Amino acid sequence: MTLRVAVTGAGGRMGRTVAQAVLSDANAALVSVCARQSSDLVGKSVASALGIDIPDLRVGGTLDLSNVDVVIDFTLPESSLAYAQQCAAAGVPIVMGTTGFTDEQRAMLETSLGAVASCRAANFSTGVNLAYRLLELSAKVLGDADIEIHEAHHKHKIDAPSGTALAMGDAIAQTMGADLSQVARYDRASNREPGTIGFSVTRAGDIVGEHTVLFASEGERLEITHKASSRSAFATGALRAAHFIADKPANSYTMADVLGLS
Ligand code: NAD
C-alpha cells in the first residue's frame, strides 16, 4: 500500500531532503507540503519551490491533514509542538526529528503525542542508533574510564550540544546507573571529576553531523565515531519510521523499535 506522507518545513534543509526521500520511495507518495505561514514558498508549486519534479502540489502555509497517513516534521520546537497537537487531534501519526525542546515543551509534546502513534529521535540515522547500543556495551565494560563526547555540526545549527550527543550521554549514564543531568559537564574550566561525562562542541562550515565518544583508561583509549556525510541518512531513517508507525496503535515508538534493536 502506498504511504501518503505530509512534510513540514519545506523551506528547511531537512524538509527538502525528506520531501526528496519520499519522492524516491516507490511505496510512498508526497501528498502535502507546508512551510511556515510567512514563508515566500507558500502558494508556490512544490516543483518550483523545492526543485523537484512533482505536478499539482502547492506549498501550504498550514498543515493539511486530509488524505494523509503520516506526517514527517523537522522544524522548530514551537512549530513542532503545534503540528503534534494538530496530528493528535486528527489521529494522524507523526515522525518528528526536531531537537532543542525545553523541558516544559518536551512535557507538553509528550502529553499531546499520547493520543497517536509517534516516533521522535534526536538522530534518525541507522548508524547512530546502532552506536547507542555499542555505547551501552562499552559503558558496561569501561564505566570507570574517562568519558568525553565531542560533536561537530554546521554553523547554522541552533542548539548545542546536539540532541544526539545528549542522547549518547544519556545512554551511557543510564547504563552506569547515573542521571545525565548530574554527571554531564559542559565546560572544562575545572579539573576532571571521576564519573563525569564531558561534552564539547564544534560549529563550523557545512559539517552535516559528527559524534565521537571517547572512553579513556590508563594505557588505552576506545573511540566510537559516527559521521553523517549527507542529510539523506536522517531522511531515509525518518521515512523508515513513518512506514513503521503508520498502522501502529497510539504509542511513542523509538528508532530502536523501528530497527528491531529494542
Ligand atoms: P532549518 O533551519 O534548515 O529548517 C527549519 C524549518 O523550520 C524551516 O523550513 C523553517 O521555515 C521552519 N519553521 C520555522 N518556524 C516555523 C513555524 N513557526 N512554523 C512552521 N515551520 C517553521 O533546519 P534543519 O537543518 O532542517 O533542522 C530542523 C530541525 O531538525 C532542527 O531542530 C535540527 O536540529 C533537527 N534535525 C534532526 C535530525 C534528526 O535525525 N533527528 C537531523 C537533522 C536535523
py3Dmol code that shows the C-alpha trace and the ligand (Angstrom):
import py3Dmol

protein = """\
ATOM      1  CA  MET A   1       0.000   0.000   0.000  1.00  0.00           C
ATOM      2  CA  THR A   2       1.310   3.467  -0.832  1.00  0.00           C
ATOM      3  CA  LEU A   3       2.062   5.568   2.258  1.00  0.00           C
ATOM      4  CA  ARG A   4       0.639   9.097   1.922  1.00  0.00           C
ATOM      5  CA  VAL A   5       3.112  11.472   3.554  1.00  0.00           C
ATOM      6  CA  ALA A   6       2.879  15.141   4.604  1.00  0.00           C
ATOM      7  CA  VAL A   7       6.163  17.034   5.033  1.00  0.00           C
ATOM      8  CA  THR A   8       6.526  20.228   7.081  1.00  0.00           C
ATOM      9  CA  GLY A   9       9.312  22.824   6.948  1.00  0.00           C
ATOM     10  CA  ALA A  10       9.530  22.833   3.158  1.00  0.00           C
ATOM     11  CA  GLY A  11      11.998  25.721   3.220  1.00  0.00           C
ATOM     12  CA  GLY A  12      14.351  23.959   5.607  1.00  0.00           C
ATOM     13  CA  ARG A  13      17.368  21.755   4.956  1.00  0.00           C
ATOM     14  CA  MET A  14      15.699  18.640   6.372  1.00  0.00           C
ATOM     15  CA  GLY A  15      12.218  19.399   4.989  1.00  0.00           C
ATOM     16  CA  ARG A  16      13.613  19.438   1.448  1.00  0.00           C
ATOM     17  CA  THR A  17      15.666  16.307   1.977  1.00  0.00           C
ATOM     18  CA  VAL A  18      12.707  14.422   3.438  1.00  0.00           C
ATOM     19  CA  ALA A  19      10.497  15.513   0.513  1.00  0.00           C
ATOM     20  CA  GLN A  20      13.147  14.168  -1.891  1.00  0.00           C
ATOM     21  CA  ALA A  21      13.341  10.884   0.033  1.00  0.00           C
ATOM     22  CA  VAL A  22       9.557  10.451  -0.118  1.00  0.00           C
ATOM     23  CA  LEU A  23       9.588  11.042  -3.886  1.00  0.00           C
ATOM     24  CA  SER A  24      12.324   8.434  -4.319  1.00  0.00           C
ATOM     25  CA  ASP A  25      10.340   5.808  -2.387  1.00  0.00           C
ATOM     26  CA  ALA A  26       8.181   3.635  -4.665  1.00  0.00           C
ATOM     27  CA  ASN A  27       5.958   2.781  -1.662  1.00  0.00           C
ATOM     28  CA  ALA A  28       5.291   6.383  -0.589  1.00  0.00           C
ATOM     29  CA  ALA A  29       3.577   9.452  -2.071  1.00  0.00           C
ATOM     30  CA  LEU A  30       4.169  13.097  -1.176  1.00  0.00           C
ATOM     31  CA  VAL A  31       0.609  14.398  -0.721  1.00  0.00           C
ATOM     32  CA  SER A  32       1.041  17.533   1.400  1.00  0.00           C
ATOM     33  CA  VAL A  33       3.890  20.000   1.888  1.00  0.00           C
ATOM     34  CA  CYS A  34       3.857  23.061   4.114  1.00  0.00           C
ATOM     35  CA  ALA A  35       6.146  25.842   5.259  1.00  0.00           C
ATOM     36  CA  ARG A  36       5.805  28.479   7.934  1.00  0.00           C
ATOM     37  CA  GLN A  37       2.976  30.892   7.165  1.00  0.00           C
ATOM     38  CA  SER A  38       5.274  33.861   6.412  1.00  0.00           C
ATOM     39  CA  SER A  39       7.499  31.843   4.043  1.00  0.00           C
ATOM     40  CA  ASP A  40       7.946  33.017   0.435  1.00  0.00           C
ATOM     41  CA  LEU A  41       7.330  29.432  -0.622  1.00  0.00           C
ATOM     42  CA  VAL A  42       3.665  29.393   0.445  1.00  0.00           C
ATOM     43  CA  GLY A  43       1.397  29.113  -2.582  1.00  0.00           C
ATOM     44  CA  LYS A  44       4.238  28.146  -4.932  1.00  0.00           C
ATOM     45  CA  SER A  45       4.190  24.816  -6.709  1.00  0.00           C
ATOM     46  CA  VAL A  46       6.270  22.232  -4.876  1.00  0.00           C
ATOM     47  CA  ALA A  47       8.065  21.553  -8.149  1.00  0.00           C
ATOM     48  CA  SER A  48       9.393  25.124  -8.381  1.00  0.00           C
ATOM     49  CA  ALA A  49       9.785  25.688  -4.634  1.00  0.00           C
ATOM     50  CA  LEU A  50      11.848  22.601  -3.972  1.00  0.00           C
ATOM     51  CA  GLY A  51      13.246  21.988  -7.423  1.00  0.00           C
ATOM     52  CA  ILE A  52      11.635  18.566  -7.538  1.00  0.00           C
ATOM     53  CA  ASP A  53       9.565  17.042 -10.244  1.00  0.00           C
ATOM     54  CA  ILE A  54       6.035  16.705  -8.871  1.00  0.00           C
ATOM     55  CA  PRO A  55       2.932  18.092 -10.558  1.00  0.00           C
ATOM     56  CA  ASP A  56      -0.189  19.612  -8.961  1.00  0.00           C
ATOM     57  CA  LEU A  57       1.058  20.169  -5.430  1.00  0.00           C
ATOM     58  CA  ARG A  58       1.442  23.575  -3.774  1.00  0.00           C
ATOM     59  CA  VAL A  59       3.243  24.552  -0.599  1.00  0.00           C
ATOM     60  CA  GLY A  60       0.690  25.292   2.123  1.00  0.00           C
ATOM     61  CA  GLY A  61       1.035  27.841   4.928  1.00  0.00           C
ATOM     62  CA  THR A  62      -0.643  25.383   7.296  1.00  0.00           C
ATOM     63  CA  LEU A  63      -0.503  21.606   7.647  1.00  0.00           C
ATOM     64  CA  ASP A  64      -3.276  19.983   5.588  1.00  0.00           C
ATOM     65  CA  LEU A  65      -4.018  16.541   7.038  1.00  0.00           C
ATOM     66  CA  SER A  66      -6.786  15.456   4.666  1.00  0.00           C
ATOM     67  CA  ASN A  67      -5.837  12.141   2.986  1.00  0.00           C
ATOM     68  CA  VAL A  68      -2.559  11.900   4.944  1.00  0.00           C
ATOM     69  CA  ASP A  69      -1.342   8.657   6.577  1.00  0.00           C
ATOM     70  CA  VAL A  70       1.659  10.142   8.379  1.00  0.00           C
ATOM     71  CA  VAL A  71       3.446  13.472   8.929  1.00  0.00           C
ATOM     72  CA  ILE A  72       7.216  13.926   8.936  1.00  0.00           C
ATOM     73  CA  ASP A  73       8.300  17.071  10.775  1.00  0.00           C
ATOM     74  CA  PHE A  74      11.766  18.609  11.129  1.00  0.00           C
ATOM     75  CA  THR A  75      11.208  22.271  12.045  1.00  0.00           C
ATOM     76  CA  LEU A  76      11.485  24.248  15.301  1.00  0.00           C
ATOM     77  CA  PRO A  77      10.243  23.314  18.797  1.00  0.00           C
ATOM     78  CA  GLU A  78       7.335  25.818  18.713  1.00  0.00           C
ATOM     79  CA  SER A  79       6.047  24.708  15.308  1.00  0.00           C
ATOM     80  CA  SER A  80       6.626  21.010  16.075  1.00  0.00           C
ATOM     81  CA  LEU A  81       4.547  21.360  19.210  1.00  0.00           C
ATOM     82  CA  ALA A  82       1.704  22.906  17.210  1.00  0.00           C
ATOM     83  CA  TYR A  83       1.941  20.201  14.488  1.00  0.00           C
ATOM     84  CA  ALA A  84       1.936  17.479  17.178  1.00  0.00           C
ATOM     85  CA  GLN A  85      -1.231  18.920  18.702  1.00  0.00           C
ATOM     86  CA  GLN A  86      -2.863  19.060  15.269  1.00  0.00           C
ATOM     87  CA  CYS A  87      -1.888  15.445  14.486  1.00  0.00           C
ATOM     88  CA  ALA A  88      -3.110  14.245  17.869  1.00  0.00           C
ATOM     89  CA  ALA A  89      -6.485  15.949  17.350  1.00  0.00           C
ATOM     90  CA  ALA A  90      -6.815  14.370  13.883  1.00  0.00           C
ATOM     91  CA  GLY A  91      -5.415  10.946  14.882  1.00  0.00           C
ATOM     92  CA  VAL A  92      -2.600  11.149  12.319  1.00  0.00           C
ATOM     93  CA  PRO A  93       0.750   9.508  13.255  1.00  0.00           C
ATOM     94  CA  ILE A  94       3.788  11.793  13.286  1.00  0.00           C
ATOM     95  CA  VAL A  95       7.540  11.279  12.905  1.00  0.00           C
ATOM     96  CA  MET A  96       9.439  14.153  14.493  1.00  0.00           C
ATOM     97  CA  GLY A  97      13.126  14.987  14.173  1.00  0.00           C
ATOM     98  CA  THR A  98      13.138  18.495  15.672  1.00  0.00           C
ATOM     99  CA  THR A  99      15.595  18.985  18.536  1.00  0.00           C
ATOM    100  CA  GLY A 100      16.194  21.707  21.119  1.00  0.00           C
ATOM    101  CA  PHE A 101      12.966  21.434  23.163  1.00  0.00           C
ATOM    102  CA  THR A 102      12.927  22.903  26.678  1.00  0.00           C
ATOM    103  CA  ASP A 103      11.835  20.544  29.483  1.00  0.00           C
ATOM    104  CA  GLU A 104       8.463  22.309  29.528  1.00  0.00           C
ATOM    105  CA  GLN A 105       7.986  21.946  25.751  1.00  0.00           C
ATOM    106  CA  ARG A 106       9.026  18.278  25.946  1.00  0.00           C
ATOM    107  CA  ALA A 107       6.414  17.602  28.633  1.00  0.00           C
ATOM    108  CA  MET A 108       3.714  19.305  26.518  1.00  0.00           C
ATOM    109  CA  LEU A 109       4.809  17.306  23.488  1.00  0.00           C
ATOM    110  CA  GLU A 110       4.616  14.015  25.359  1.00  0.00           C
ATOM    111  CA  THR A 111       1.107  14.860  26.571  1.00  0.00           C
ATOM    112  CA  SER A 112      -0.055  15.715  23.035  1.00  0.00           C
ATOM    113  CA  LEU A 113       1.549  12.712  21.411  1.00  0.00           C
ATOM    114  CA  GLY A 114      -0.070  10.265  23.847  1.00  0.00           C
ATOM    115  CA  ALA A 115      -3.090  10.202  21.525  1.00  0.00           C
ATOM    116  CA  VAL A 116      -1.328   8.928  18.361  1.00  0.00           C
ATOM    117  CA  ALA A 117       1.486   6.711  17.121  1.00  0.00           C
ATOM    118  CA  SER A 118       4.653   8.781  17.020  1.00  0.00           C
ATOM    119  CA  CYS A 119       8.365   8.337  16.596  1.00  0.00           C
ATOM    120  CA  ARG A 120      10.758  11.010  17.842  1.00  0.00           C
ATOM    121  CA  ALA A 121      14.516  10.763  17.598  1.00  0.00           C
ATOM    122  CA  ALA A 122      17.348  13.219  18.020  1.00  0.00           C
ATOM    123  CA  ASN A 123      19.010  11.337  15.171  1.00  0.00           C
ATOM    124  CA  PHE A 124      17.259   9.144  12.610  1.00  0.00           C
ATOM    125  CA  SER A 125      20.386   7.666  11.045  1.00  0.00           C
ATOM    126  CA  THR A 126      20.776   3.902  11.278  1.00  0.00           C
ATOM    127  CA  GLY A 127      24.443   4.171  12.272  1.00  0.00           C
ATOM    128  CA  VAL A 128      23.800   6.466  15.238  1.00  0.00           C
ATOM    129  CA  ASN A 129      21.006   4.272  16.540  1.00  0.00           C
ATOM    130  CA  LEU A 130      23.307   1.269  16.334  1.00  0.00           C
ATOM    131  CA  ALA A 131      26.005   3.354  18.068  1.00  0.00           C
ATOM    132  CA  TYR A 132      23.708   3.823  21.097  1.00  0.00           C
ATOM    133  CA  ARG A 133      23.833   0.037  21.592  1.00  0.00           C
ATOM    134  CA  LEU A 134      27.638  -0.029  21.184  1.00  0.00           C
ATOM    135  CA  LEU A 135      27.920   2.783  23.747  1.00  0.00           C
ATOM    136  CA  GLU A 136      25.786   0.920  26.276  1.00  0.00           C
ATOM    137  CA  LEU A 137      28.004  -2.136  25.859  1.00  0.00           C
ATOM    138  CA  SER A 138      31.171  -0.015  26.153  1.00  0.00           C
ATOM    139  CA  ALA A 139      29.887   1.773  29.269  1.00  0.00           C
ATOM    140  CA  LYS A 140      29.094  -1.593  30.842  1.00  0.00           C
ATOM    141  CA  VAL A 141      32.696  -2.747  30.379  1.00  0.00           C
ATOM    142  CA  LEU A 142      34.528   0.607  30.584  1.00  0.00           C
ATOM    143  CA  GLY A 143      32.308   2.502  33.018  1.00  0.00           C
ATOM    144  CA  ASP A 144      35.278   3.689  35.078  1.00  0.00           C
ATOM    145  CA  ALA A 145      37.050   5.221  32.062  1.00  0.00           C
ATOM    146  CA  ASP A 146      37.093   8.992  31.497  1.00  0.00           C
ATOM    147  CA  ILE A 147      34.236   9.594  29.050  1.00  0.00           C
ATOM    148  CA  GLU A 148      34.144  12.554  26.661  1.00  0.00           C
ATOM    149  CA  ILE A 149      31.614  13.271  23.921  1.00  0.00           C
ATOM    150  CA  HIS A 150      32.555  15.598  21.079  1.00  0.00           C
ATOM    151  CA  GLU A 151      30.144  16.692  18.367  1.00  0.00           C
ATOM    152  CA  ALA A 152      30.537  18.898  15.302  1.00  0.00           C
ATOM    153  CA  HIS A 153      27.830  20.465  13.132  1.00  0.00           C
ATOM    154  CA  HIS A 154      27.380  23.225  10.532  1.00  0.00           C
ATOM    155  CA  LYS A 155      27.444  26.837  11.711  1.00  0.00           C
ATOM    156  CA  HIS A 156      23.663  27.306  11.358  1.00  0.00           C
ATOM    157  CA  LYS A 157      22.712  24.705  13.975  1.00  0.00           C
ATOM    158  CA  ILE A 158      20.871  26.418  16.828  1.00  0.00           C
ATOM    159  CA  ASP A 159      21.038  24.011  19.794  1.00  0.00           C
ATOM    160  CA  ALA A 160      24.249  22.795  21.477  1.00  0.00           C
ATOM    161  CA  PRO A 161      25.284  20.198  22.439  1.00  0.00           C
ATOM    162  CA  SER A 162      23.298  18.345  19.782  1.00  0.00           C
ATOM    163  CA  GLY A 163      20.315  16.231  20.761  1.00  0.00           C
ATOM    164  CA  THR A 164      22.328  13.221  19.540  1.00  0.00           C
ATOM    165  CA  ALA A 165      25.269  13.997  21.836  1.00  0.00           C
ATOM    166  CA  LEU A 166      22.862  14.308  24.763  1.00  0.00           C
ATOM    167  CA  ALA A 167      21.119  11.048  23.812  1.00  0.00           C
ATOM    168  CA  MET A 168      24.529   9.334  23.655  1.00  0.00           C
ATOM    169  CA  GLY A 169      25.376  10.741  27.089  1.00  0.00           C
ATOM    170  CA  ASP A 170      22.011   9.588  28.393  1.00  0.00           C
ATOM    171  CA  ALA A 171      22.521   6.033  27.083  1.00  0.00           C
ATOM    172  CA  ILE A 172      25.924   5.891  28.832  1.00  0.00           C
ATOM    173  CA  ALA A 173      24.684   7.490  32.073  1.00  0.00           C
ATOM    174  CA  GLN A 174      21.716   5.135  32.300  1.00  0.00           C
ATOM    175  CA  THR A 175      23.992   2.118  31.794  1.00  0.00           C
ATOM    176  CA  MET A 176      26.167   3.413  34.652  1.00  0.00           C
ATOM    177  CA  GLY A 177      23.084   3.893  36.869  1.00  0.00           C
ATOM    178  CA  ALA A 178      23.571   7.679  36.830  1.00  0.00           C
ATOM    179  CA  ASP A 179      21.440  10.686  35.920  1.00  0.00           C
ATOM    180  CA  LEU A 180      22.934  12.617  32.976  1.00  0.00           C
ATOM    181  CA  SER A 181      21.951  15.973  34.491  1.00  0.00           C
ATOM    182  CA  GLN A 182      24.158  15.146  37.498  1.00  0.00           C
ATOM    183  CA  VAL A 183      27.202  13.765  35.649  1.00  0.00           C
ATOM    184  CA  ALA A 184      27.291  15.933  32.490  1.00  0.00           C
ATOM    185  CA  ARG A 185      29.988  18.632  32.321  1.00  0.00           C
ATOM    186  CA  TYR A 186      29.689  21.269  29.616  1.00  0.00           C
ATOM    187  CA  ASP A 187      32.893  23.186  30.239  1.00  0.00           C
ATOM    188  CA  ARG A 188      36.461  22.397  31.164  1.00  0.00           C
ATOM    189  CA  ALA A 189      37.147  25.305  33.492  1.00  0.00           C
ATOM    190  CA  SER A 190      37.865  22.893  36.365  1.00  0.00           C
ATOM    191  CA  ASN A 191      39.708  19.586  36.766  1.00  0.00           C
ATOM    192  CA  ARG A 192      38.150  16.329  35.611  1.00  0.00           C
ATOM    193  CA  GLU A 193      35.975  14.694  38.277  1.00  0.00           C
ATOM    194  CA  PRO A 194      35.589  10.892  38.267  1.00  0.00           C
ATOM    195  CA  GLY A 195      32.280   9.558  36.943  1.00  0.00           C
ATOM    196  CA  THR A 196      31.527  12.654  34.856  1.00  0.00           C
ATOM    197  CA  ILE A 197      30.814  12.819  31.130  1.00  0.00           C
ATOM    198  CA  GLY A 198      32.403  15.788  29.356  1.00  0.00           C
ATOM    199  CA  PHE A 199      30.798  17.426  26.311  1.00  0.00           C
ATOM    200  CA  SER A 200      32.477  19.598  23.702  1.00  0.00           C
ATOM    201  CA  VAL A 201      31.068  21.204  20.577  1.00  0.00           C
ATOM    202  CA  THR A 202      32.287  22.499  17.217  1.00  0.00           C
ATOM    203  CA  ARG A 203      30.094  24.713  14.995  1.00  0.00           C
ATOM    204  CA  ALA A 204      31.712  25.338  11.639  1.00  0.00           C
ATOM    205  CA  GLY A 205      31.115  25.419   7.897  1.00  0.00           C
ATOM    206  CA  ASP A 206      28.759  22.855   6.440  1.00  0.00           C
ATOM    207  CA  ILE A 207      29.510  19.819   8.657  1.00  0.00           C
ATOM    208  CA  VAL A 208      26.407  17.610   8.441  1.00  0.00           C
ATOM    209  CA  GLY A 209      26.958  15.908  11.810  1.00  0.00           C
ATOM    210  CA  GLU A 210      29.841  14.123  13.563  1.00  0.00           C
ATOM    211  CA  HIS A 211      29.880  12.497  17.001  1.00  0.00           C
ATOM    212  CA  THR A 212      32.785  10.845  18.805  1.00  0.00           C
ATOM    213  CA  VAL A 213      32.610   9.223  22.222  1.00  0.00           C
ATOM    214  CA  LEU A 214      35.945   8.633  23.904  1.00  0.00           C
ATOM    215  CA  PHE A 215      36.473   6.087  26.689  1.00  0.00           C
ATOM    216  CA  ALA A 216      39.979   6.799  28.035  1.00  0.00           C
ATOM    217  CA  SER A 217      41.606   4.460  30.578  1.00  0.00           C
ATOM    218  CA  GLU A 218      45.211   4.064  31.738  1.00  0.00           C
ATOM    219  CA  GLY A 219      47.159   2.816  28.698  1.00  0.00           C
ATOM    220  CA  GLU A 220      44.319   2.603  26.165  1.00  0.00           C
ATOM    221  CA  ARG A 221      41.506   4.556  24.536  1.00  0.00           C
ATOM    222  CA  LEU A 222      38.374   3.432  22.744  1.00  0.00           C
ATOM    223  CA  GLU A 223      36.687   5.890  20.361  1.00  0.00           C
ATOM    224  CA  ILE A 224      33.290   5.330  18.780  1.00  0.00           C
ATOM    225  CA  THR A 225      32.693   7.760  15.925  1.00  0.00           C
ATOM    226  CA  HIS A 226      29.746   8.355  13.629  1.00  0.00           C
ATOM    227  CA  LYS A 227      29.942  10.736  10.659  1.00  0.00           C
ATOM    228  CA  ALA A 228      26.939  11.729   8.586  1.00  0.00           C
ATOM    229  CA  SER A 229      28.030  12.857   5.127  1.00  0.00           C
ATOM    230  CA  SER A 230      24.566  13.713   3.843  1.00  0.00           C
ATOM    231  CA  ARG A 231      21.181  14.632   5.362  1.00  0.00           C
ATOM    232  CA  SER A 232      19.666  11.797   3.364  1.00  0.00           C
ATOM    233  CA  ALA A 233      20.822   9.444   6.179  1.00  0.00           C
ATOM    234  CA  PHE A 234      18.353  11.186   8.521  1.00  0.00           C
ATOM    235  CA  ALA A 235      15.601  11.476   5.903  1.00  0.00           C
ATOM    236  CA  THR A 236      15.791   7.784   4.980  1.00  0.00           C
ATOM    237  CA  GLY A 237      15.586   6.793   8.643  1.00  0.00           C
ATOM    238  CA  ALA A 238      12.635   9.117   9.248  1.00  0.00           C
ATOM    239  CA  LEU A 239      10.815   7.657   6.259  1.00  0.00           C
ATOM    240  CA  ARG A 240      11.518   4.144   7.529  1.00  0.00           C
ATOM    241  CA  ALA A 241       9.999   5.200  10.865  1.00  0.00           C
ATOM    242  CA  ALA A 242       6.973   6.627   9.015  1.00  0.00           C
ATOM    243  CA  HIS A 243       6.324   3.262   7.323  1.00  0.00           C
ATOM    244  CA  PHE A 244       6.742   1.540  10.712  1.00  0.00           C
ATOM    245  CA  ILE A 245       4.312   3.687  12.752  1.00  0.00           C
ATOM    246  CA  ALA A 246       1.644   4.379  10.110  1.00  0.00           C
ATOM    247  CA  ASP A 247      -0.561   1.421  11.080  1.00  0.00           C
ATOM    248  CA  LYS A 248       0.517   1.095  14.724  1.00  0.00           C
ATOM    249  CA  PRO A 249      -1.660   1.845  17.773  1.00  0.00           C
ATOM    250  CA  ALA A 250      -1.083   5.067  19.721  1.00  0.00           C
ATOM    251  CA  ASN A 251       2.309   4.869  21.391  1.00  0.00           C
ATOM    252  CA  SER A 252       5.657   6.593  21.418  1.00  0.00           C
ATOM    253  CA  TYR A 253       7.967   4.398  19.289  1.00  0.00           C
ATOM    254  CA  THR A 254      11.750   4.690  19.155  1.00  0.00           C
ATOM    255  CA  MET A 255      14.224   4.121  16.337  1.00  0.00           C
ATOM    256  CA  ALA A 256      15.311   1.028  18.277  1.00  0.00           C
ATOM    257  CA  ASP A 257      11.743  -0.288  17.737  1.00  0.00           C
ATOM    258  CA  VAL A 258      11.876   0.667  14.049  1.00  0.00           C
ATOM    259  CA  LEU A 259      15.256  -1.026  13.512  1.00  0.00           C
ATOM    260  CA  GLY A 260      14.422  -4.098  15.614  1.00  0.00           C
ATOM    261  CA  LEU A 261      17.095  -3.206  18.200  1.00  0.00           C
ATOM    262  CA  SER A 262      14.816  -2.947  21.247  1.00  0.00           C
TER     263      SER A 262
END
"""
ligand_1 = """\
44
NAD
P 16.381 24.618 9.017
O 16.605 25.882 9.772
O 17.011 24.460 7.692
O 14.805 24.383 8.840
C 13.853 24.694 9.834
C 12.490 24.760 9.143
O 11.504 25.093 10.129
C 12.415 25.834 8.072
O 11.755 25.289 6.965
C 11.527 26.896 8.706
O 10.774 27.606 7.758
C 10.612 26.016 9.547
N 9.929 26.805 10.546
C 10.472 27.741 11.351
N 9.496 28.314 12.096
C 8.344 27.722 11.741
C 6.993 27.890 12.133
N 6.645 28.775 13.070
N 6.053 27.110 11.554
C 6.394 26.199 10.637
N 7.662 25.997 10.206
C 8.614 26.757 10.758
O 16.796 23.444 9.996
P 17.132 21.923 9.625
O 18.594 21.765 9.484
O 16.220 21.467 8.542
O 16.734 21.214 11.010
C 15.403 21.260 11.500
C 15.365 20.560 12.856
O 15.674 19.168 12.663
C 16.385 21.085 13.882
O 15.797 21.009 15.158
C 17.532 20.092 13.761
O 18.300 20.018 14.948
C 16.759 18.825 13.530
N 17.495 17.725 12.879
C 17.226 16.492 13.342
C 17.795 15.390 12.737
C 17.398 14.016 13.222
O 17.868 12.998 12.661
N 16.527 13.925 14.224
C 18.681 15.564 11.662
C 18.935 16.868 11.204
C 18.313 17.945 11.809
"""
view = py3Dmol.view(width=600, height=400)
view.addModel(protein, "pdb")
view.setStyle({"model": 0}, {"cartoon": {"style": "trace"}})
view.addModel(ligand_1, "xyz")
view.setStyle({"model": 1}, {"stick": {}})
view.zoomTo()
view.show()
